[in-house]
Amino acid sequence: MKRLQKLRYPRWLAIILWSLMLLLGHTGLPAGLADLTPRLGWRNGQLRLWNQTGLFFVMLGYFYLGWCVFLHYKHSSRKVKAVMRTPPELLIEDPYR
């Protein structure tokens, strides 16, 4: 574990890895699970009104996550630790108020 705590990588790589994990966890996994179940709220291959309304809130959530990622990237140091139990800096502005 001590070896992992000393591991650092550039923050541009952190943003790429975090984005990939976000897409896989919040988009890929639910889409894969949805293929295993019947499609409720669809008619003739089209989304119905409540599903379209729900997609608006999903997109709003992705926008909010992107905003948070941008702020963390902006305020982070040049190198990011691979494993941290507590962050070295705490954001208290914008979406965290």
C-alpha positions as a printed NumPy array, in Angstrom:
array([[  0.   ,   0.   ,   0.   ],
       [  2.879,   2.378,   0.751],
       [  4.141,   1.892,  -2.785],
       [  0.795,   2.982,  -4.256],
       [  0.712,   6.104,  -2.077],
       [  4.005,   7.274,  -3.594],
       [  2.797,   6.688,  -7.15 ],
       [  1.987,   9.93 ,  -8.968],
       [  0.842,  10.628, -12.5  ],
       [  0.182,  13.81 , -14.492],
       [ -3.17 ,  15.472, -13.983],
       [ -4.013,  15.307, -17.719],
       [ -3.902,  11.524, -17.37 ],
       [ -6.067,  11.714, -14.248],
       [ -8.769,  13.613, -16.121],
       [ -8.76 ,  11.054, -18.944],
       [ -8.915,   8.077, -16.565],
       [-11.619,   9.698, -14.425],
       [-13.712,  10.516, -17.487],
       [-13.43 ,   6.958, -18.798],
       [-14.452,   5.496, -15.447],
       [-17.357,   7.939, -15.26 ],
       [-18.595,   6.995, -18.707],
       [-18.256,   3.274, -18.055],
       [-19.878,   3.424, -14.629],
       [-22.679,   5.882, -15.334],
       [-23.409,   5.088, -18.97 ],
       [-21.919,   1.757, -20.036],
       [-23.059,  -0.328, -17.074],
       [-26.668,   0.947, -17.063],
       [-26.916,   0.561, -20.855],
       [-25.619,  -3.004, -20.602],
       [-28.074,  -3.841, -17.824],
       [-30.937,  -2.222, -19.745],
       [-30.383,  -4.647, -22.622],
       [-31.205,  -7.514, -20.252],
       [-34.635,  -6.166, -19.284],
       [-37.856,  -5.258, -21.137],
       [-38.108,  -1.643, -22.34 ],
       [-40.719,   0.151, -20.279],
       [-41.824,   3.606, -21.361],
       [-41.131,   3.014, -25.059],
       [-43.677,   2.914, -27.87 ],
       [-42.795,   1.902, -31.449],
       [-39.08 ,   2.221, -30.706],
       [-39.429,   5.831, -29.462],
       [-39.06 ,   7.29 , -25.978],
       [-42.234,   8.484, -24.336],
       [-42.634,  11.846, -22.605],
       [-41.563,  10.79 , -19.094],
       [-38.404,   9.128, -20.378],
       [-37.515,  12.232, -22.392],
       [-38.064,  14.371, -19.299],
       [-35.779,  12.065, -17.329],
       [-33.059,  12.412, -19.967],
       [-33.049,  16.172, -19.381],
       [-32.124,  15.583, -15.736],
       [-29.485,  13.019, -16.704],
       [-27.858,  15.605, -19.003],
       [-28.083,  18.202, -16.227],
       [-26.265,  15.76 , -13.927],
       [-23.52 ,  15.209, -16.513],
       [-23.109,  18.971, -16.841],
       [-22.786,  19.295, -13.058],
       [-20.205,  16.481, -12.913],
       [-18.243,  18.12 , -15.72 ],
       [-18.271,  21.41 , -13.827],
       [-16.933,  19.676, -10.707],
       [-14.211,  17.901, -12.722],
       [-13.178,  21.219, -14.271],
       [-12.899,  22.886, -10.855],
       [-10.884,  20.008,  -9.398],
       [ -8.584,  20.069, -12.42 ],
       [ -8.161,  23.835, -12.149],
       [ -7.279,  23.737,  -8.436],
       [ -5.176,  20.562,  -8.387],
       [ -1.404,  20.398,  -8.285],
       [  0.609,  19.346, -11.332],
       [  0.914,  15.732, -10.155],
       [ -1.889,  13.645,  -8.687],
       [ -1.403,  10.903,  -6.118],
       [ -2.714,   7.536,  -7.237],
       [ -4.267,   6.599,  -3.872],
       [ -5.392,   9.144,  -1.291],
       [ -7.657,   8.66 ,   1.689],
       [ -8.073,  12.413,   2.188],
       [ -7.553,  15.066,  -0.478],
       [ -4.647,  17.506,  -0.065],
       [ -6.9  ,  20.48 ,  -0.828],
       [-10.575,  21.124,  -0.214],
       [-12.792,  23.011,  -2.673],
       [-15.347,  25.285,  -1.022],
       [-16.5  ,  27.386,  -3.973],
       [-19.013,  27.214,  -6.828],
       [-21.015,  23.932,  -6.8  ],
       [-19.797,  23.028,  -3.29 ],
       [-21.427,  25.99 ,  -1.511]])
